[in-house]
Amino acid sequence: MRAIDLYAGIGGWSLGLRLAGVEVVASYEWWKPAIETHKGNHGGDFGPVDIRKLNLDTLPTNIDMVVGSPPCTEFSYSNRGGSGDIAEGMKDLVRFFEVVDRLKPRFWAMENVPRVAEVLRAAFADPDHILYQYRHLRPNIEVLDFSEFGTPQARRRCIATNIPFENLKAYQPMLPKRTLGDVLNALAAQDEVVDPLWGVVLRKEQLTETQAEPALNSEELRMNREAKEYHPIYNNMAFPDPIDHPARTITATCTRVSRESIIIADPRSRNSMRRLTIRERACLQGFPITYQFFARSFAEKAKMVGNAIPPTVPYLLALAARGVKPDDFAGYMGAADKLVLPDKVSPVTLPDKEGRSYPPTRAFRAALPGLRFKSGMRFELANVTDGMSTEWRIRFFFGQSKDIREIDLEGDASLELKHNFVISPILESMQGEFAKAASVINRTDPESLQLAWSHRCEGIGPYDIVDQIGALASNLVSRLDAWLDAVARADVADYVLALAEGGVKTQKLANRAKLERNAVAILAGVVVGEWFNGLHWHSERLAAA
């Protein structure tokens, strides 16, 4: 069988097809580093091509299979919150189907982000849609989790193809589920490294892309933990990543501090953690340990690996297209004898180092411990700075993504509560703790705190302030829980709803039930937030200004 690979990237499709006995006679890609990696592993000689402008008359003939992964940026929900330019992305989908319709191969398959499944289904059912003209290609469209096909990564992707999915899924019983731990343990072998998927063996000194980053420092650990366990909008993630499950999706862009980064325990140092090496990422993406990555930097290699399609499902699709029966399927290890190191191995690119310098206007935002309500509601400490002066404020947000609201923490509520015969004794009992927290905060000032956060001086940092305020809020919540009876709790709930409504009652108040359910903690957060925002720590700076 002869195939062409559109939007070929670093060769995930080409590798899967080649290992299944399909000859890839032409590949098309525009990004030069991806092309160099493709050529370095598969041979051939092709240059950057804008597939949208490709002259279809130059395409090879007698093609049995067309595959490809058109750019997914405009369709991805991670791109500007899912607000990509669908019309722009559609141009590549149209081009792919135009090539398929032109060459009329026996088989074709396209991969993209999950959102494309709904886009395609709607398009092929709409006579006014530009893709409707290709409905005769009779696409089967599903969103597959690659971890269910033996890839050690929970990667959900849309596959559109004319290959029956039941033929693909018939191989599943012969594909054991692989985990992040399987990959880490295999690559940590001391003498010979056995590929955890494909079974090919290399001597340890032959294994490339094993350079590990420095362990995450305490600040980076805190920021990663906050982003994963206490993100103000998205659901929680485990931290560090569990190794007894398939890894989370390997992404193309991530930094030492990001929600997307996979964090593991660093075996080189007790109680430390690090991000993945390029080889670990590549193995989780299903690339064999023989595969080489030709790029100028660690970040560029991470991008090309994260953008790639794992070659595992393409391998299965090609076997299904060739009519290989499940009884004749030997798993991925059946292709081990076809995997060898290329003549040229990839250059060493040192990984990222820990951040040591930051702009003077470095932004800070963190949820307060003890006042975390998961998505849609949060108390946070944040800064506003122009590099000369800095303001640090606590704010409270609640609502939904398209209707975020805020309760002003300017001191009015605390003034009212001081005259409340139920609440005021509790606040009086906390005066010593408020004074103790103030003494810690007063060891710095807004500008010094910003300097510490931008690594321009030593001293108290914003997370120290966050923890002080969070501890204060937790203590106040405990006092309120111990003192308030059912009637007082109902009054607190009414009061919190009144604050949220801002004097304008509405039945459509966002997160109304959640506000009522967490009213005691929210009241504590309002008190603590107004206390912090009213400290002389702020007013002295303003007076000086």
N, C-alpha and C positions, 0 to 999 in steps of 0.2 A: 504494500500500500504506500502511496505517495501523499504527502501532506504539505500544507503551508501554514506558517505560524504568524498571524497578524498581531500587532502590538505585543511583540515577543518578549520584551523585558530581558531579564538575564537568562531566560531559557527554561523556565519551569515546564511549560507545555512541551517544548522540544525534547527535554530529558525524558519526561514520562512517555512520550510517543516512541522515542528511539529505543528505550529499554523494552517496550512492548513489541518491537519488531516493525515499527512504521518508519519509513524514510521521510525525514523533513527536508524537502528540496529547496525551500526558500523561507527566510525569516525577515520580518520587517519591524523596525524599531527606530525611534528618533533620538533617544538619550544615549550619548556617546559612552559613558561608563558602563551602562547596561550592555551595549553592543560589544565592548571589549571583553566583558565577562562571558557573554554568549559565545563569542568567537574563541575565547580562551578555553572553553570547555567542549565546544561542539565543532570547532574548525569553521571553515567557510570564510568568505571575504565579502562583507556587505557594509555599507555605510548608512548614516542617518537618513531616514525616509519619513516625510510627512505623509502618512497614509491617506489623509483627507485629499491630498493632491496627487496621489499615485495614479499613474496612467494604467488603467485596467488592461489595456492591450499588451502590457509588458508582463502580465502574470503568466506563470507557467501553465501548461495545459495538462490534461489527463491527471487531474488531482482527485484523489479519493477522499480526502479529509481536509477541512478547513477549521482551524482552531484559533483562539485568541482571547485576550483580556483587554478590551478597550479601556481607556482611562476612566477611573471611578470617582475622581475628585468631585465632580459636580453633583454626583448622586449620593455621596457619603453623608450620613447624618453627623459625622464628626467635622465636616466642613461647614464652618459658620453656623453650627446648630442645625444642619440639614437645609440651609438656605442657599445651596449652590445654584448655578445657572443650568437648569434642566435642559433648556433649549440648546445650550452650548454642548453639553454632554451628549445630547441626542444625535449630534452630527456624527459622532464616532460609532454609535449603535447603527445608524442608518448605513454608514460606510461598510461596517462588517457584513450586514445582511445583503448589501449590494454586491459585495465580492462573492458571497455564498451563492446568490442568485445567478451571478455571471458564470461562475465555474461549474455550478451544478454537481458538487461532489456527492458521493454516496452518503457521507457522514459529515456533520459539522457540530461544533460545540463552542460555547462562549461562556466565560466566567466574569462575574462582577460582584459588587456589594449587594447585600440582601434587598435593598430598596429597589433595585432594578427589576426584581421579579414582579412587583406590583406595577411598575412602569410598563413592562412588556405586556403583561396580561391586559392592562387597560388599552394599550396601543393596538394590539391585535384584535380587539373587540370593537374598535372605534373606526367606522368607515372614513372619518375625517382626519384620522391620524396618519402621519407620513409613513409609519411602519406598516400600516394596514395592507399596503401593496405586496408585502412579503408573507402574508398569512398562509399562502400555499406551501411554505416551508414546514408548516405543521410543527412548531416548536413544542417540546416538552419543557416545562419551566418548574424548577423546584429550588428551594433554599436548603442546601446541605450543610451539615456540621461535619467538617473534615475529620474531627476526632472520632466520629463513628465509622470511619474508614481507615483506622490505624494510624492517622497522623497524630503526633503527640501534642496537639494544640486545638483548642476549641475555636475553630475558625469557621464562621458561618458565611457562606457565599452562595449567590445565585448561580445556578448552572442552567443555561438554555441550550438544548440540543435536540437532534432528531434520533439520538440513540435512546432506546427504551430504558427508563430508570430501573425497571425490574432486573434487567441484565446486569446493570452496575451493582445493584444491591445484592445480587446473588453471590458476590464475592465476600460479603461482610462476615459470614461465619468463620472464614479463614484468616481474619484480620484481628489479632488481639489488640485490645485497647492499650495504647502507650501513654506514659505520663511524663511530666516534667522531670520527675526523679529518675526515670529510665534513661533519659538523655544525659542528665548531670552525672549519673553513676557511670555510664558507658564512657563518657569523655574523660572521666577522672582516672581511668585505668592507667597503671604505671608503665607497662611494657608494650602490650599490644592493645589497640583500640578497635573494638568491634562495633560497627555501625548498628545502632539500636533498631533501625528499620530494615535496612537493605542487607545487612550481614557482611558487607565488605570489611576487610581487616587491613589496618595500617599499623606500622610501628609508631610508637609514641612520637618519635622525633620527626616523622613525616606529616604529622597533623598540623595544619596551619590554622590561623585565626584564633589562637588560644590566649592571646594577650588579655588579661583581666584589668579592669579599671581599679583604681584605688578604692578601698572600702568607703562607703558613704560616711561623712562626718555626722556629728550629732544634729547639726542644724538640718542637713539634707535628710536624715532619717526622720526627723520630726515633720518636715514638710511633706515627705512622701506618705507618712502615716496619716497626716491630716487629710491629704488629698484623697486617700483611699478609704479611710474609715469614717471620716467626718465631712465629706464633701457637701457643700451647702445645697446642691441641686441634685446630683446623681446618687444612685444607690451605693451602698457600702461595698467595698472589696476587702478580701482578706489581706492581711499584712503580717509577715512576709507572705509571698505566694506559696500555697500548699504544693508540695512536691508529689503527693500521691494522687493527683488528678492531671489531666491534660492541661497544658499551660493556657493562660489567656492568649488572646490574639496578639501575634507579633505585629507591631506597627512600624510604619516607615519613619515616623518622626517622634522622637522622645528624647528627653534630656535627663540629666542625673536627678532632677527633681521634676516629676510629672506623674500624673495619675496613670498614664499608660505604661510606664516602665515596670517591667517584671523585676521584683526584688527577691533575692535569695540569701540564705545564710552564707557567709564567706568562710570556706574551710581553712583559709590561711590564717585567720585570726578569730579567736573566741569572742562570741557576742558581737560580731560585726556583720555587716550585710553589704552586698554589692549588686550591681546590675549584671546582665548576661554578657558573655563574650559574643563575638560575631559567629564563632563556630556553634555555640549553644543555640543562638537564634536560628542559624541555618538548619541545624538538625531538627529543631522544633518545627521549622517550615517544611520538613520532609526532604531536604537536600542531603545527599550522601556525603560522608566525610571526605570523599575524593574531590568534591566540587570546590572550585577556586573562585575568588572574588577580586576582580581587578578594578581598583578604585584608588583615589588619592588620599582618602582619609577614613577614619573609623566611622564618622557620621555618614559619609557617602555609602560605605558598605552597609551600614544599618538601614539606610534608605532603600537600597536596591534589594536587600533581603526582605524587608517588610513589605515592599510593593509586589513581590513575586507571588505567583500562584504556586503552592506546593505541588511538586511533580507527582505526588501519590495518586490523586484522583484522575489527572490526565492519563496516568499509566493504566488505571482501571478502565477508563473510557476507551482507550485504544484497544485494550484486550477485548472489551465487549464489542467494539466495532469489528475486530478481526474474528469474532465468533468463538473465542476461547471459552470452553465450558468450565463451570466451577470445579468439576472433578479434575480438570487438568491445570488448575490454578495452584501455583506453589507459593503464593504470598509474595511480598516484596523481595524476600531473600532469594527467590528464584531468579532474580536479575543480577545477583551479586557478581557473577563472573563477567558481566559486561562493564563493570565499573573499575576504572584504573585512574591513577593520577595523570593529569595532563603533563605534557613535556615541560611546560612553564607553570610554576606555582605563583600564587598571588603575593604581592609585596606586603611587607609588614607595615601596618599602620597603627600607631600607638593610640590607645583609647583616650577618652576625655579625662581630664584631671578635675579634681574638686574645685569649685568656684572659690577664688581668693579675692577678687575685686569685683565690685558692683557699682553701678552708677549712683551718684549721690541722691537721686530721686527714686531709688529702689522701692517698689510698692510692697506693702504688707497687708495681709488680710487673713484673719484666723478666727474660727468659731471658738466661743468660750467654753472650756470644760465645765461640765455640770449643767450646762444650758443648751444641750444639743437635742434637737427634735427631729433629726433627719430631714429629708427633702421638704422644701417649701417653707421652712421656718428656722430662723437662726438669730442669735446674738453674736456680733462679731466686733473685734477691734480692728480698725483700719487706719491707715495714714493718708494724709494729703500733703504733698510737699512740692515746692518749686526749686528745691536745692538750697534755698536760703533760709526759709522758715518752714516749720512742719507742724501740722496739727494731727493729734491722735484722738480719735473719738470711738465710742461704743455706739453701735446702731442696732436696731431690731427690725428685721424684715420678715414678712409673712406673705402668703398668697401662692399663686400659681405662676408658671413661667411667663404668661402673657398678662398677668395682673399682680405684679409685685407691689406690696404696700409697706408702709413704715409707720411705726409709732415713734414720735419724737421723744427723745430722752433729754429734755432740757430742764428738768427739775420740778415741773408742775405737779407731777404725780406724787413725788416724795413729800412735797409740801402738804398736799392733801392727806397723805397717809400718816403724817405726824400728828394729825388731829383726830385720827381714827382710834377709838378707845380699844379696839381689838388688836390692831396692827402696831400701834405706837409702843406698847410695852415690849414687843418682840424686837423692834428696831432699837429701843433703848438698851436691851440686853446685849446687842451686838456692837455697841460703841467701841469697846476695847478692841475687837477684831478689825473694825473699820480703821481705827487709829493705827494698829499694827501694820495693816496693808499700806496705809498712806505713808508710813515711815520708810517702807521699802521703795515705793514708787518715787518718793522725794529724793532718793539717792541719785536720781538722774533728772533729766528734763527733756522736753520734746526734741530739741535739736541733738542732744547727746544720744538719745535713743535711736534717732535716725542715723547718726554716725556709726553707732554700734551695728545697726542692721545692714548698713552698706559696707561694713568691715573696714571702717576708717579709724576706729578706736576700740579699745576693750571696754568692758563694763556690762551693765545690765542691758539685756536685749528684749525685744518685744514679746518673745515667748515667756520670758520671766514675768512680764506684766500680765500676760494672758493667764498664766497659771495662778498668780496672786488673785486676780479678779475671779477666776473660776472657782478657786477654793472658798473665797468669800461668799460667792453665790450659792455654792453647795451647802455651806453652813447655814445660810439664811433659809434655804429650802427645807433643811432638816428641822429648824426651829418652827417654821410655819406649819410643817406637817404634824409636828408634835402638839402644837397649841390650837390649831383650828378645828372646830367641830363642823358638822355637816352644814349647818346654817351659814356659818362664816365662810365655808368653802363656796357655797352657792353665791354669796355676796361677792367674793373675790372673782368668781367667773363672770358675774355681771359687770364688775368694774373693768376687768380686762377687755371684755367685749366693747364696753363703752369707749375705752382708750383706742381700740382698733377701729371703731366706727368714726372716731374723731368728731363726735357730736351729731353725726348724720346716720340714723338707724337705717339699716338695709337688710333684707332677707338674703341678699346675694353676697354677704360678706365672705371673702375668700378664706378657706380653712376654718370656718366657724366652729365646727365640731372639735377640731384639733386645738384651737385656742381655748375652748372650754375645758377640754380634757387636761391640758397642761397649764391651766390658769395659775396655780400656785407657783410653779417654777417661773412662769413668765412674769408674774408680779415681782418675784425675787430678782429676776434679771433687770426689770425696769428700775427697781430701787438701786441696785448695784451699778447699773449703767449710768443713771443720773448722778449718783455719787461720784463716779469717776469723771464724768464729763464736767462736773462742777468743782473739781479740785483746784486749789490755788496754783497747782502745777501748770494748769492752762492759763489762768488769769494773770499770773505774774509775767508770763511770756507776752501776753497780749498787751499788758500795761507798758512793758518795756518797748514793745513795737510802737 
